[in-house]
Amino acid sequence: MNEQTLLKYTFGLVPIVAGLDKFTNILTDWSQYLSSGFQELLPFDASTFMIIVGIIEIAAGIIVLVKTKIGAIIVALWLALIALTLIFSGQYLDVAVRDLVMAIAAYVLYKLSN
């Protein structure tokens, strides 16, 4: 398996798994990553927001698997947005750094894709 294929399956499957977990919270309670200020802005509760996020992540992962170039840039931007949200909240900075690194790797997949 070449590097591009490895990245394709990584950025296809990981968002799908993370998206599905937004419905079950088996891996973690995802709503903990939402700052209280952000939660106050939502017109619904945090669990509903996480389900919406999960649907977006599942769709992004599927797009990576089907249309790798466009899916990779969607995932890269999504991860960067998550990281920036965490940085501005001042919480979970370790997760923000990890997501920025993953965003860079997804961007590399975008650049490698035809």
For each residue, the residues with C-beta under 8 A, 3 or more apart:
1: 5 6
2: 5 6
3: 6 7 112
4: 7 8 109 112 113
5: 1 2 8 9
6: 1 2 3 9 10
7: 3 4 10 11 72 105 106 108 109 112
8: 4 5 11 12 64 65 68 72 109 113
9: 5 6 12 13 65
10: 6 7 13 14 105
11: 7 8 14 15 61 64 71 72 75 105 106 109
12: 8 9 15 16 61 62 64 65 71
13: 9 10 16 17 61 65
14: 10 11 17 18 61
15: 11 12 18 19 57 58 60 61 64 75 78
16: 12 13 19 20 57 58 61 62
17: 13 14 20 21
18: 14 15 21 22 27 54 57
19: 15 16 22 53 54 55 56 57 58 59 60 61
20: 16 17 23 24 54 58
21: 17 18 24 25 26 27 28 30 54
22: 18 19 25 30 50 51 53 54 57
23: 20 51 54
24: 20 21
25: 21 22 28 29 30
26: 21
27: 18 21
28: 21 25 32
29: 25 32
30: 21 22 25 33 50 53
31: 34 39 46 47 49 50
32: 28 29
33: 30 86 91 92 95
34: 31 38 39 46 49
35: 38 39 85 89 91
36: 39 40
37: 40 41 89
38: 34 35 41 42 85 89
39: 31 34 35 36 42 46 49
40: 36 37
41: 37 38
42: 38 39 45 46 48 49
43:
44: 48 49
45: 42 48 49
46: 31 34 39 42 49 50
47: 31 50 51
48: 42 44 45 51 52
49: 31 34 39 42 44 45 46 52 53
50: 22 30 31 46 47 53 54
51: 22 23 47 48 54 55
52: 48 49 55 56
53: 19 22 30 49 50 56 57
54: 18 19 20 21 22 23 50 51 57 58
55: 19 51 52 58 59
56: 19 52 53 59 60 78
57: 15 16 18 19 22 53 54 60 61 78
58: 15 16 19 20 54 55 61 62
59: 19 55 56 62 63
60: 15 19 56 57 63 64 71 74 75 78
61: 11 12 13 14 15 16 19 57 58 64 65 71 75
62: 12 16 58 59 65 66 71
63: 59 60 66 67 70 71 74
64: 8 11 12 15 60 61 67 68 71 72 74 75 109
65: 8 9 12 13 61 62 68 71
66: 62 63 71
67: 63 64 70 71
68: 8 64 65 71 72 109 113
69: 72 73 110 113 114
70: 63 67 73 74
71: 11 12 60 61 62 63 64 65 66 67 68 74 75
72: 7 8 11 64 68 69 75 76 106 107 109 110 113
73: 69 70 76 77 106 107 110
74: 60 63 64 70 71 77 78
75: 11 15 60 61 64 71 72 78 79 103 106
76: 72 73 79 80 103 104 106 107 109 110
77: 73 74 80 81 103
78: 15 56 57 60 74 75 81 82
79: 75 76 82 83 99 100 102 103 106
80: 76 77 83 84 99 100 103
81: 77 78 84 85
82: 78 79 85 86 96 99
83: 79 80 86 87 95 96 97 99 100 103
84: 80 81 87 88 96
85: 35 38 81 82 88 89
86: 33 82 83 89 91 92 93 95 96 99
87: 83 84 90 93 96
88: 84 85
89: 35 37 38 85 86 92
90: 87 93
91: 33 35 86
92: 33 86 89 95 96
93: 86 87 90 96 97
94: 97 98
95: 33 83 86 92 98 99
96: 82 83 84 86 87 92 93 99 100
97: 83 93 94 100 101
98: 94 95 101 102
99: 79 80 82 83 86 95 96 102 103
100: 79 80 83 96 97 103 104
101: 97 98 104 105
102: 79 98 99 105 106
103: 75 76 77 79 80 83 99 100 106 107
104: 76 100 101 107 108
105: 7 10 11 101 102 108 109
106: 7 11 72 73 75 76 79 102 103 109 110
107: 72 73 76 103 104 110 111
108: 7 104 105 111 112
109: 4 7 8 11 64 68 72 76 105 106 112 113
110: 69 72 73 76 106 107 113
111: 107 108
112: 3 4 7 108 109
113: 4 8 68 69 72 109 110
114: 69
